[in-house]
Amino acid sequence: IVLICFTALIGQRANQLEELAKQANTSFEQNSLLLEAAENYQFASLMIRSDYLRQSGIDFYVLALREQDRTSELLNQALPLAEKLVRLDSNNALSYELLGKILLAQGKIDLAKDNFVKAVALSPFIPRNYINLSSVLVIQKDREQAKKVIERILSYYPDEITEIREMRIMPNQQILSGISEDIKMLKQLRAELDKAN
């Protein structure tokens, strides 16, 4: 509730500053400063709303997964949050990833795939996006395309690069180790696809 109120105040303040800049009989320089302040407030407001929507959508999604129910009310609550997040933050792969995962959990495979394709396009060096996309392709029984998707990302991360990244990771940088784990998972998926043929 506090976050929602804060976000509303930031948005309201940005609008007030912008209006002041337009109405004021001030110099060009002063108007520019007021407009810049308004833009900064609007950017901060957008980031807070995006983070709030993303976290809320993730929370509902994770709780729905625990229920293991595709018609879950929690998924139904997560979906509009993720859709709004995509509208607000359409240049962020995380927005499309979340929407894709929710749609996939609801069994909407084609729509999930479309969102994972957008996530890959926005962040082409993030292995997790390729895991999502290749998983959907496997569900759709398009194994050849799944292998191509996997090969594309693995070509960005040769073994020696992955090993160097692992050596550089410090205990307080655990989040970076996710790329190495994702690469291992993609290699396992590729091996499974090779066995299936």
C-alpha positions, -999 to +999 in steps of 0.1 A: +000+000+000+028+024+009+045+016-025+012+023-044+008+056-025+044+066-032+041+057-069+009+078-071+026+107-054+056+105-078+033+104-108+012+133-095+044+153-087+058+147-122+025+159-138+026+191-116+062+199-125+054+194-162+024+216-160+044+243-141+070+242-168+044+248-195+026+276-177+056+294-162+068+326-178+104+316-172+134+314-193+141+285-217+168+272-193+144+272-163+117+254-183+143+228-194+152+221-158+116+217-148+108+194-177+139+174-169+128+170-133+094+159-144+109+133-168+131+120-139+100+117-116+081+099-144+110+075-150+113+067-113+075+062-111+076+038-140+105+018-125+087+015-092+055+004-108+073-021-131+092-036-102+061-038-081+041-054-109+069-078-117+072-089-081+035-093-076+031-113-108+060-135-098+045-140-063+011-151-077+028-173-104+050-191-078+020-197-055+000-210-084+028-234-093+027-248-057-010-256-063-002-273-096-035-261-110-036-245-145-070-229-138-057-215-105-072-182-094-037-172-086-026-175-122-057-155-132-045-128-109-009-130-122-019-127-158-033-091-159-003-079-138+021-095-164+001-080-193+002-046-177+040-050-170+045-057-207+027-025-216+046-004-191+081-020-196+079-034-232+117-032-237+125-055-208+129-092-215+119-100-179+084-086-187+079-111-216+095-139-197+070-136-168+041-133-192+053-163-211+057-184-180+022-176-168+007-184-202+027-216-203+014-226-169-022-219-182-015-242-212-015-214-237+016-227-255+015-206-287+011-173-267+039-184-243+062-191-273+055-156-287+065-140-254+097-161-251+107-152-287+104-115-277+124-121-245+152-137-266+151-108-291+154-083-263+181-101-243+199-124-268+228-133-244+207-146-215+206-184-215+174-186-194+154-171-223+166-199-246+157-225-220+122-212-219+119-210-257+135-244-264+112-260-237+081-247-255+095-259-288+099-294-273+063-293-260+052-284-296+073-314-308+095-291-329+128-307-317+148-295-347+140-259-340+146-264-303+181-278-311+188-247-334+178-224-306+200-242-281+230-242-305+226-205-311+230-196-274+257-222-268+277-207-296+279-175-275+292-194-245+320-218-255+332-241-227+363-220-220+342-189-215+319-206-191+348-220-172+364-186-169+331-171-157+329-198-130+364-191-118+356-154-114+325-158-093+330-149-057+309-162-029+290-128-027+282-130-065+260-161-064+235-146-088+261-146-116+265-183-113+230-188-128+244-184-163+268-214-158+239-235-145+217-224-174+244-234-199+247-268-182+209-273-184+210-263-221+237-289-228+217-315-210+186-306-230+207-308-262+220-342-253+184-354-246+172-341-280+202-359-297+192-392-280+156-388-291+167-387-328 
